[in-house]
Amino acid sequence: MAEDTIMEEREELMVSPKGGDPTLRIAHFLKPTVTSIDGPASDLPSSSPTSVPANSVSNKPPLKTAFIGWRYATKDWKAWVSSMRSLHQSAWKKAGIDEAIMNSTYAIIRNDKLVFGFAERWCSETNTFVFPWGETTITLEDIMILGGYSVLGDSVSSHLESREMEETQEKLFRARSEVIRSKAKRASQHGWMSKFMASGSDVEHEAFLAFWLSRFVFAQLHKTIGKDVIPIAIHLARGTRIALAPAVLASLYKDLSLLKEAILSPNRLGVTVCTTLQYVQVWAWERFLTLQPNANSDGHGKPRLARWEKAKRVNIENIRLTLDSAGEYFLWRPYAADNEKGEWLLFRQGMDEKMESLALCLRVCELVGHGARCIEQYLPHRVARQFGLDQDLPGPVSRSNATPAIAWSNYKRSIRDKKLYIPPRHCEPGVTTRYLEWWNKIKIGQHQQEANSNSLERTPQSCKRETDPAVPPGFPPKSISIESSDSSDDDRLLISEMLRRNMKRRGGQPSMGSQLQTLSSSNSGTIQMMESVVKIPEKIAATVADDASESRADMMVDIDAIESQVRAPVNNMVSIDSNLAGTSVYNATRTNSHVGESNAHHTYEIEGLEIEARISKLEKVVALLKAAN
């Protein structure tokens, strides 16, 4: 079936993520795609807006979450790993678990605020994070590289194949029963380690792997040894490759949906997640420049996860704002190979593990998790730019999840591509013009949904709104004007306090190179902020020490200039020049308060716009300027 191939090449009208005019060129897409916006394209469900309205969570108590899958290694575990690795590393490499086991010895310090921020953006119907600037997700490639798990191999539900393996299972089952009969009255992980570590038992290796699976891969409630992981441990101990990556990712998707549901729940009940959610946090650190802590410099020769061991988290005051404005600072391909030009490589299944692994990472399929009927859909064609490929309208994908066996056969189906396209390291994948139009329609619908949601709980105000011209995911916004009324003294005091906090984070000193125009005032009570020029050097790294202070002054924004005027009512509107895409200069042009005077400006009407909304808009501008700095 030729239609079951993974990718395709065709000539399309494409738009660069950096802006500019559409160009007709050869593009490479992940299938399935839809070539007409009127066709059966996949769509984001209306029930999953790009962000959770602030008033849906802010007045509720913190969500109590038990992260039982987020485990830290003890000294005894690290010693056991060292002992077993010296004896069985060859079997671990053959089974594809050597890096994954080593990853269990690294401590990733949890940032609850960050995890909840990403869970808010999760869409359980597409298994993607949805931001105003585009869709992204954690892919099989991420789990393979960050987690060290294999996408190749047999199912986690594989049966034991020999009498010898069955006898080993019986020994481990008896040992588990003995631990249950101890004082713990359960198959505790502590009792299991005490029984087998350095025991010299002929099943110590299998017991070690059962402990690893139960604690660090498929975490068990009450810190027990799972009976169902023992067959997996027996296979792995013999060097049999088990496809742990799809099972881990399926569980991750499932628990992100569970966490999102709990966040939106009106009663804010607690939730327990068994998945290794540290991969959400590390994935965010790998890709979002504005969230990255300082990576470890001594990770050479170690698994990639070691870069983030005990990394100090970055303090983000407003995680929603940071994520919403991160499109220009998102790394689409942090693991890309250093090839200079794109090329098609011949593919023969079973002959090249790297190519076969890549093919599975690129293909839509069903992911079979571990445990009671955990089957999740995997849709990489929605996030093709994460693989360096161009993005077209994602086509719908039918489910093959009637049973775990059917879902697994879908994952393992033959790869029909005769060759795969490998994009160059420094390519700039684009989006089709129809994708741009499609995404813009989604954004308009979601903006309206958020406005309607806010208007149910807030006093309506007189506002005006027009649709924004098409802006693709990852593009800076075009000229935006925001007009609102009833700007009270309390409003201005709150905004002023927000600006003071931003100035304090900059070090408490006003900048030297402010280019911001002052705010004017009139009796209408409408808020306006004007930017004339804020310089952003294109090659900051090339700036020498002698002119560093001057360049820094050029990039700084004078918060005092804003604060000194924001207390007074003003009559004009915020305007950001549409030419900021792909340039080093942001221009803001003063506009009149009425609509329609210039085609370069578009007025957004937002129902229920009040203090919080105005602060949010102002924070977004400040965040962009800070990110540029």
N, C-alpha and C positions, 0 to 999 in steps of 0.2 A: 504494500500500500504506500504509494509515493506521498500521499497526503499526511502520513504519520512521521514524516521527516521532521527534524528539529529546527532547521533554519533555512532561510531562503535569501536570495539576492535579487534585487530589482531596482530599476531606476525610479526615483521618487522626488517630489518637491520637498526638500528638507530645510529645517530651520536650525541654526546653531544655538546651543545653550547660551552662548555669549551675546546673542542678539544679532541684528542685521537682517538683510533681505533674504527671503527664501531662495534656494538654489536647486537646480535639477542635477542630481548626481546618483551614482550607484550607491545603494544602501544595503545593509545587512540586518535582517530581522529574525527574532525568535517566533516560531509558530505556536499557536494559530494567530493569524492577524485578520483584520477585516479591512477591506480597501474602500469602504464607503461609510460615511458617518451615518447614513440612513440604514445601514445593514445591521445584522444582529450582534452589535458590539457588546462586550461586557460593560457593565456599569457599576459604579459604586452605589451601594444601597442607600436609599434616603434616610434610613434609620441610623446610619453611621457617619455623622458629620466629621469634618476634618479636625475638629477640636471639641472638647467637652465645654459647654458654656460655663463660665466661671461661677455663676450663681448656682449651678447644680451641685457644686461640691464645697464651696468656700464656707457655707454655714453649717456644715456637718462635721461630726467628730472624725478624727483621723481613722483611716481604715486599718483594722488590726489584721495583720497578715503573718502567717507562720511560714517562713521560707525553709521548709525542712530539707529541700534539695541543695541549699547553699551551705555546704559543709567545709570546715577548715581541718587541715591535716594536723594530727597530733605528732609528738616526737616518736611515739611507738609506731605509728603508721609510716612515717618517713624511714624509720629503721627497717621496717618489714619490706618496704618497697626496695630499698637498697640491697637487702639480702636476697630477695627473690629475683631481682633484675640481674644480679651477678650469675645466677644459675639459669635463667629462662629468657634472657633478652632475645635470643634468636627466635624462639617460639612467639614472643610478643610481636616482633617485627613481621614475622610471617602472617600472623593473625591481624596485623594492622592496628595494634593497640599500644605500642611502646610509648608514643607521645601522649596518648590519652591517659595512661597510668601516671606518667611523670607530671602531667598537668594537675593531678589530684594532690600534689605536694606543694602547689603554689597557692598563696592566700590572696584572693581578690576582695578588697574591702568594699562592703556593700554600701551603695548610695540609694536609700529608699526613695528619695525624692526623684532621682533619675529614672528608676525602674517604674514608678507610678506615672511619671510624665510620658514615658513611651507606651505604657499600657493604655493610657487615655487615648492615644492616637491609633490604637489597634483596631482593625476591621476584621471581625471573625468570619465574614462571608468571603473575603478575598485573601485572608491571611497575609495582609500587608499593613504597614504603617502608612497612614494617610496624612500628609501635610499640605498646607496651601500651595507649596511649590512642587509637589509630586508624590508618587508612591515609591516606597522602598520596602525591603523586608530582609529578614535573616534567611539566607539561602543554604542549600546543602554545601556550597563552597565555603561559607562561613563556618559551618559546623565541622567540616573536614579540616580546615586550616587552623581555626582557633581551638577547636576541641580535640583534634587529633583522631577523630573517628573516621572509619572507612565508609564510603558509599557503596563499595563493592562487597560481595559475599552473600552468604545465606541469610535467611530470615531469622529474627530473634525467636521465632516459634519453631525452629528446626528440631526434629526429633533425634534422639540418640540412635546411632547406627550400628553399634556392635554390643556384644555381651559384655565386653570389658568396660565399656563406657557405662552401661547399666549397673554393673557392680560398683563402679566408682560412685555413681549416684546413690545407691543404697547405703554406702558407707557414710556419705555426707548427710543423708536423711537421718540416719541413726545418730550421728553426732549432733545434729540440730535438735533432735528429741531429747538428748542428754542435757543440752544447754537449757531447754525449756523446763526440765525437771529441777533445775538449780534454783537458787533463791530468787532469781530474777523472774521466774515463772513465764518467761517468754524467750524467744530465740534472739537474745540481745547481741548486738554487735560487739560490745565489750567482752561478753562471755565467750563469743566465737573467737575473737582475737586471742584471748587468754588461753583457749584450748589448743589453738593451732600454731600460733607464732613461735618459731624456733623449736617446734616440737619434733621435727624429724619425721613426721607422719608421711606415709606414701601418698596422701591426698592433700598435703599442705598447700601445694601450688593451686589446686582447684579451690580449696577453702579460701586462699588469699584472693583469688579472682571473684569468688562469690561475695566476699566482704566488699571489694572494690565496686562491684556492680550494685550492691545493695545500698552503699553509702554515697557514692559519687556519681553514678550514672542513672540508675532508676531508684531514687531514694525511697526508702520504706518508712511507713508510719511507725512511730514509737521506736525508731532506731533498731530495727530487727533485721535478720538475715532472711531475705525472701526465698521461699521454696522454689518459686518459678524462675529464679535466676541461676539456679544450680546447673540445669542442662546447658545454659549458655556458657557458664564458666568451664564446664567439661570440654565443650567444643574449642574454646579459646586456648585452653591449656595444651591442646594438641596442635596448635597452629592453624586451626580451621578459621578462615576469615568469616566473620559475621558482620552484616551491614548494620552497624550501630548508628551511623549518622542519620538515616531516615527515621529510625525509631526515636532517637533523641530529639530531632526536629519536630516530629509529630507531637510529642509530649510537650515541647516548648510552645508550639502553636496552641495546643489545647489549654494550657495553663495561662497563656496571655489572654485568651478569650474569657477564661474563668475570672481572671483579675479585672478585666474590663467590665464584665457583668457586675462584679462586686462593687466597683467604683461607682457605677451608675445606679446601683440599687438604692431605693429610697430609705431603707432601714439601716444601711451601712453595716451589715453583719460582717463578722470576720471571715477570712478565707484562708485555706491551707493550700499551698502550691508545692508539689513534689519535684518539679523540674529544676534543672540546674540553670536558674535564671541569671547566673553570673555571665552567661554568654550574651544576654541582652545588653548588659552593661559594657562588656568588653567590645561587643559589636559597635555600640555607640561611640566608645572611645576611639576605635579604629577609623571611624568614618566622619564624625562630627568634630571639626577643628576647634569649635568654640567650647567643646566639652572635654577636650583631651587634657589629662594630667601629664606630668613629666614622666615619660617612659624610662624604664631602666636601661642603662647603657651597657650592662654586663650580660646581656641575653644572647650573645653570639654563641652559636652551636646548640642552643637550647630551643625547646618548642616556642612558638610565637607568643603563647600566653604568658611566658615568663617576663615579657616586656612590661606587663602590668601588675606584677606581684607587688603587693603592699603599696601600690601607687596611691598617692594622696589625692582624694577627690577634689574637683574644682567646685568651689562654692557658687552655685547658680541661684540667684534670688528669685528669678521668674523663669522657671523651666519651660512653661508654655510659650512665652514670648521668644525665648532662645531657639526653640525648635521651629517655631513659625517663621523665623527670619534667618534660618540656617541654610537656605538653598544654595547660596553662593559659596558656602564653606563646607559643603558635603563632599567627601571623597568617594566617588563612584567606584573606583578600582584601587583599593589600597594594596592588593596582593598581585597586581598585574606583572607578568613576566617582562623582562627588559628586551623585547624584540622591537626592531626599528621600523618594520613595515608589516602590513597585514598580509596574510597568506592563507590559502586553502591547503589543508593537510589531509592526505589520504587516511581513511579510517577503516580498520579491520577489527571487529569485536574480538576480544580475548587476546589480542596481540600486544596491546600497549595499555597498561593500567592507567597511566595519566590521561590518555585520550579518552578512554572509556569512562573514567571518573568525571572528566569534564563534560562529556555527553550527558551523563545522568544529572549533573548539576544544571544543565541547560534545558532539560526536557520536562514538560508538564507531566504529572503523574500523581499517584496516590501514595501517601506515606503511612506505613503501618507501624503504630507505636507499640509499646510494651504495656501489657495490662488489659483491662476489660474494654475491648472494642474501641480502641483509640485509632481512628483513621482520619487523616487530614489531607486536604488537597494542596498540592504544591504547584504554584503558578509563576514560574520565573519569567514568562513572556510579558508579564505586567511590569517587570523591572529590568528590562533588557540592558539598560545603560549600566547596571551594576556589573555587567560582563563585557563592557566596551562595545556593545552593539547598539544599533539605532532602535528607536521606539516608534512603533506604529499602534494603531488601535488594537487592543487585545481582544481576540476572539473568545467566545464562550467555550467552556470545556465541560463536557458531560461527566458525571460521576461514575466511578466503577468501584463502589464501596459497599456492595451488598453484603459481602463477608470479608474478613481479613484475608482469606485465601485469594479471592478475586482481586482485592486491592493489591496484594503482593504480586500477583501475576501481571497486573498493570505496570507496576514499578519495574519488573524484571523483563518486560517484553523486549523483543529484539530491536536493536538500533538499526534503522534502515538507511541512514545517511552513509554515503560512500566517502564523503569528505566533510571536514568541519572548518569553518573560517576562524582564524585566530587574529584578532585585531591588534594593531600596533600599540605599544605601551603608552604613547602620548596622544592617542587619537581623541577626538572630541565628538562622541556620538551625539546625534541630533534627534529631533522628533519630526514627524511628518506634519504638514500644515493641518491635515484633518484631525490628527491627535491633538494639536493645539486647540482647535475649535471645540473638540469633544471635551477636553479638560476644562476649558473655560466655561462651558455649559454646566459642568458639575460644580465648579466653584460658585457660580452664580446661585445655583439651587441651594448649596450648602450655606452660603451667606444669608440667603433668605430664610432658611430653616433656623439658623442661629438667631436672626433678628426676631422671628416669630416666637422662638423659645424665650428670649429675653423679654419680649413685650408682654408675656403672660404674667410676669412677676414684677414688672417695673412700670412706673407711670409713663405713659406715652408722651413724647415731645414732638414738636413740629420739626420734621426733617425731610430731606429730599434725596432721592437716589436714582442714578442711572447706571446702566450696565457698563462694566469695564471693557475696553477693547481686548481682543484676544491676547492673553499672556501665557506662554507655555510653562510647564513645571520647571523650576530652576531659574526662571527669568526674573529680573527685578521688576517691580510694578511700574506701569506707565504713570503719567501725570495723574495725581489723585487729589481731589479737593474734598474737604470734609466741612460741612456747614451745620451748625447746631445752634440752639438758642438756650436762653436761661443759664448763663454762666454766672453763678453766684460767687460771693466772696469765699464761701466754704470750698467751692470747686477750686478756685485759684490757690487757696491755701494748701489743699491736698496736692495739687500739681506741683506747687513750689516745694513741698516737703519731699516729693519724689525726686525732683531735680537736685535737692541738697544731698540725698542719698547717693545719687549717681556721681556727684562731684566728690563726695567723700571717698567713694571707691576708686576714684582717679588719683587719690592722694591728698585731697583737701585743698588743692591749689588751683586757682583759675589758670586757664591756658594762655599762652602768649600769642598764638597765631589765629585768634578767632576771626572768622570771616562772616559770622552770622549777622544778618541784619536784625535790627531791633523790631519789636512788635509794636504795631500802632494800635490805637484804641478809638472806639466810637461808642454810641449808645446801643448798638444792636446786641451786644453781649456775645458775639461769635468769636471763637478762638482761632487764631492763626499763628503759625510759625513759619518764618521765612529763612531759607538757606540761600546764600548767594554762591559761594564756592567753598568746597571742602576738598583739599588736595589729598590724594592717595597715591603715593609713589608706586609705580608698577613693579619695581625691583627693590623691595625694602632690604633684602639680604645684601645688596650691592652697596648700600650706603656706608661710607667710611666713617670712622670715629670722629673725624674733625667736624663733619657737618651733621652729626647725629642729632644734636640738640635742635638745630634748625629744622630738619626734616620732621622731628617729633612735634615741634611747634606748629608746623603746617598741618599736621594730621589732627591735632587736638581740637576739640570743640569747646567754646567758651560757655560753660554751663551758667555762669553768672549772668551772661548777656541774655540768656533765656529767662532766668529766674527774675531778673530785675524788671522785666516787662510783663511777665505772665500774670501778675496780680491784677493788671488793668484789663477791662473788657476791650476787645478788639473786633474789627469788622471784616477782616479779610479771611482767606482760607489757605490751608496747607496745600502746597503744590510741589511735587517732585518731578523734575524733568525726565521725560521718557528716554532721553539719550544716555542715561547713566549706565545702561547695559553695556558691558565690555569696555568701559572707559575708566580712567582714573580720576574723573572729576564728576562730582554730583552738583547739578545746577538746580536751583529752585527759583521760580519766577513768580513775582507778585501778580496776582490776578484780582479782578474785580469780584464782588460778592455775587453778582448775578450769573446765571448759567447761560451758555451759548455764545459768549463773546468771542471765544477762540476754540477751534477744533482740537487744540492741543491739550485742553483741560476737560476733565470729566468729573461730574459731581456724584458722589456716592450718598445715597440717602439711607440712613440706618435707623430703623424704628427703635424707639426706646433708648436712644443715645443719651447718656448722662455722665456723671462724674467718672465712673469706672471706665466707660468706653473712651472718653477723651484722654484719660491717663494712659490707657492701653495704646492708643494711637501715638501719643507722644513718646512712650517708652520704646515703641518699635523704631522710631527715628533715631533715638539715642542709642539703641542697641546696634543699629546698622553703623552708626558713626564710631561706636566703640569697637565693633568688629573690624572696621577699616583701620583703626588705630593699632 
